Amino acid sequence: MSIKAQHQRLARLRRLERLREIGHRQAMVAAGQAEGTLAQLQNLASRTGALADSYAARTDARDGAALAHLGAFRAGLEHIARSTAGEIDTARRIADARAAEVATAERRRAAVADRITAEARLLARAQAQASTPLGPTRNREEPSSETIPTPPSRDWHGS
């Protein structure tokens, strides 16, 4: 492979590395958002659970209608808590998937970085070999001094 082709390959690998870095950053942002959503849902679940527990402990109903209203409100809170628990499971799966995407993006970015390092090493070696003098070179148009001169005539025996 020529040095020019190696330079072009190295440039392409650097562009690919920039793309992989962008993909890695986007995966990190998505993972952060998924973790944020999971944390919000967990906070909501704990607050809803605490609220449902506090309403379950109440005994200040004055009549049957107030007791029915309190029971319905508590049942609504429990429904919200169950729904939130399902959403937490979904959010946890999404957060785990986003974390796996981050790991994959990092491996892909690191692989390109390793390829860049190897390619740069090969290019440096090729440039060093190209600039290393190998000794005197012959000009192919001029005869070298080592060749035997041809006699001026065809009769070189002197006869």
N, C-alpha and C positions, 0 to 999 in steps of 0.2 A: 504494500500500500504506500502510495507516495506521501510525502510530508504534507502537501496541500490537502490531500484527501483526509489525512489524519487531523489536520486543523479543522476541516469542515465537520468531521465526525465529533470532535471535541466541542465545537460550537453547538452542534445539534444536541449533544448530551447535556450541555449547560442549559440550553433552552428547556429541555425535558425536565431537568432538575428544578428549574423555576416553576414549571407547571405542576410538578409533584409537590413542591413546597406550598403552592397556592391550594392544591387539593388537600394537603395536610392541614393547613390553616382553616379551611372551610369545614373539614371534619372535626377539628377542635371546637369551632364555634357551634356546630350542630350538637356535639357531645355536651358542651356547656349548657346549651339551651335545654337539652333533654334532662340533664341533671338538675337544672333549675326548676323545670316543670315537676320533676319527681319530688324535689324538696318542698315545693309549694303544696303539692297534693298531700304529702305526708303531714305537713303542718295543718292543712285543712282537716285531715282525718283526725288528728289528735285534738284539735279544737272542737270539732263536731262531737267526738266521743266524750270529751269532758262536759260539753253542754248537755248531751243526752243523759249522762250520768247524774248531772245536777238536777235535771228535770225528773229523773226517775226517783230521786230521793225526796222530792217535794210531797208534803202531806197537808198542804194548806187549802185544799179544795173545799168550798163552802157548800156545794151541792153536787148533784149528779151531773149536771150539764158542765160545770167547771171541771169535774173529774174526767168526763168524756173528752172535753177540749184538751186537757193536759195529756191524756193518753194518746189522742190523735197527733198532738204536736210532737210528743216523744216518739211515736211510730214514724213520723215524717223525718225526724232527726236520725233515727236508726236506718231508715231507707237511704238517706243521704250518705251515712257512714258506710253502708254496704256498697253503694254505688262508687263512692270514693275509693274504697278498697280495691274494687275491680279496676278503676282507672289507675291506681297506684301500680298494680301488677302490669298493666299495659305500659305505663310510663317506665317501669323498671326494665321491661324487655326492650323497649326502645332505647333507653339509656345504655343498656348493655350492648345492643347492636351498634350504637354510635361509638362506644368505646372500642369495639372491635374494628370499626371502620378507621378510627384514629390509629390503631396499632397497624393495620394493613397499610394505611397511607404512609406511616412512618417507615415501615419496612421497604415500601416501594421507593420512597425518597432516599433512604440509606443505600439501597441497591444501586440507584443511579449515581449517587455520590461515590460509591466504590468503583463503579465503572469509569467515572470521570478521573478518579485518581489513577487507575490502571492505564487509561488512555493517555493521560498527561505524562505518565512515566514512559510509556512506549514512544510518545512523540519526542520527549526529551532525549531518549536513547537514540532515536533515529536522527535527530538534529545533531547530536554529538558525533555520531558516526559519519554524517554527511560533511561535517566541518573538520574532521580529523584528516590530516594529510596522509596519504598512503605511499608517499615516495614520489620520485620524479615521474612525470607522465610523458609519454611520447607524443609528438605531433605526428599524426598519421600521414600528413601530406609531405613531410620532409623525411628523407631516409635517415635512419639512425646511424651513429658513428660505428656501430658494431657490424654493419653489413659489409660484405666483401665487395669491393668495387669491380665492376665488369670491365674487361679489357677494352680498349678503344677499337680494336679490330677483331675480326673473327679468327684471325690467325695469330694466336698468341704464343705459339711455339717458336716463332721466329723463323720458320722455314719458308 
